[in-house]
């Protein structure tokens, strides 16, 4: 049974390797979602422009089940 499992796992790994290679080739040189390898999609604003204003705030967690 172990030999059958190993051969099926190997076949699955080979198939995934082929598919993932094709996916990366189709993605092209842009890399990650931000246009950079490993990018997270967030890009700094262009020069001379301020980014969004971010403020820290205190908050209280209210548990509705205790009321």
Buried (B, 14 or more C-beta within 10 A) or exposed (E): EEEEEEEEEEEEEEEEEEEEEEEEEEEEEEEEEEEEEEEEEEEEEEEEEEEEEEEEEEEEEEEEEEE
